[in-house]
Amino acid sequence: MNIKNLRKSILQYAVEGKLVQQDIQDESASILYDKIIKEKENLINQGQIKKEKPLPPVTDDEIPYNIPESWKWVRLGEVCVIKRGSGLTKNDFTNNGIPCIHYGQIHKYYKYSTNTTITYTSEQIGNKLKTVEYSDIIMAVTSENMNDVCKSIAWLGNYPIVTGGHTAIIKHSINPLYLIYLFNSSCFQIQKNKIAKGMKVIEVSSEKLKNIIFPLPPLKEQERIVKKVDKLMALCDKLEQEEEKLLSLDKYFADNLPKSILQYAVEGKLVQQDIQDEPASILYDKIVKEKKNLINQGQIKKEKPLPPVTDDEIPYNIPENWKWVRLGDIAVINGGYAFKSVLFKKQGIRVIRISDFNEDGFIDKNIVRYEYTNKLDEYILNKNNIILCMTGGTVGKSLLIKEITEPMATNQRVATIKINTIKEQYIHYVILSNLIQNIIQKEKISTNDNISLNTIKYFLIPLPPLKEQERIVKKVDELLM
């Protein structure tokens, strides 16, 4: 639900006479209009306001929609006195003195009405400014964007205040909140957008404001409209709060649900164990034997043995047919080749730097290449390899390579994890889980955004039976789709 659009609909219904029922006992708007005109004439005769050039009557061509018979289309300048403010900068604020409202505060601090101010100015400054009395409207007639120009508040305090430049003070004999709701309605906003001028600073002149037409309801109906809108706006506030809670909840689940699923997966809690599965200890022995054969065949280098996993290192219990192992024991892991960037070419083998991949795949922008030599064989990528960023702001990001479209070799600080006999996707899920990510984050903080190849080799991996790895991967894929 779009609460913003709901508010707009409520306000438009209000000024179309569709929000509350009409009452035939109400004194009609035409009588109210005549009273306002007579009152303005008295003020002119008393010298309190200036006589102005009469505004043209509202024509049928101008009227955008039908209104109830007891209502009347009028011009803002007919039924209101509009005075332009001047003076008052932020430097004029004082800790006490005459209460004041600056036009910028209308944009930032106030909503529809207020009975208190957040600033004051000195008597020396205040006596030069325009006075705002109970029920007057203060309108910010300038803004840097179209939406905010003409943002207005009703002053409902029981004492006079002052305001300054970039405002219009609207004095009237109408329900002040009806006017405020009108100014927020499409009826007013559409007309305002047509008369607003300016590029960097958008402004609406007082003379243009006077010509804006609006539907004037009977005074009693104005009160009923305001009361109804107040209730509906309060409901909209609640809906917005609930919507914010839902969005927060959605974000929480989006951020945490995948992590929870992965953590359950690597703890042996996501799928059932099967006693028929060959245990992980046998799988581990096969992997170790296979690595020895590859060393004997000269396909991989012999490395210093990693220490066995100790009880003190084990972070949680795993099923009996699983086994805690080090990543370096079950995978071949190497860093990238130290390419010299000055030797990058337009032709040759593609070089994968830390900026050339993310969790979704390879980034095919700003590709760099290098002339192939057999020195690069150790760093050539293959399908189902896992690459891991070892440095920078994205340290710890990883990618399981699903497809190789051309020969590629890794640059330094990009680790390659090569796996045989094990389900590569399962190992990648372990790397993505909190089990490994927490280690990476700790290392990252202590080493200024770096993790070492040795740290990667020492990663603790909860190794399930091969058949269970397949079931885990299938289940995680289902849940994270």
Salt bridges, closest charged atoms under 4 A:
GLU16 OE1 - LYS18 NZ 2.93
ASP26 OD2 - ARG224 NH2 2.71
GLU27 OE1 - LYS35 NZ 3.03
GLU52 OE2 - LYS210 NZ 2.65
GLU62 OE1 - ARG75 NH2 2.71
GLU133 OE1 - LYS171 NZ 3.60
ASP136 OD2 - LYS171 NZ 2.49
GLU203 OE2 - ARG84 NH2 2.86
GLU207 OE2 - LYS210 NZ 3.03
ASP237 OD1 - ARG7 NH2 2.62
ASP237 OD1 - LYS111 NZ 3.35
GLU240 OE1 - ARG7 NH2 2.84
GLU242 OE2 - LYS245 NZ 3.57
ASP255 OD2 - LYS251 NZ 2.89
GLU267 OE1 - LYS269 NZ 2.91
ASP277 OD2 - ARG471 NH2 2.81
GLU278 OE1 - LYS286 NZ 3.10
GLU303 OE2 - LYS457 NZ 3.04
GLU313 OE1 - ARG326 NH2 2.73
ASP356 OD2 - ARG353 NE 2.90
ASP364 OD1 - ARG350 NH1 2.85
GLU378 OE1 - LYS301 NZ 3.76
GLU406 OE1 - ARG369 NH1 2.66
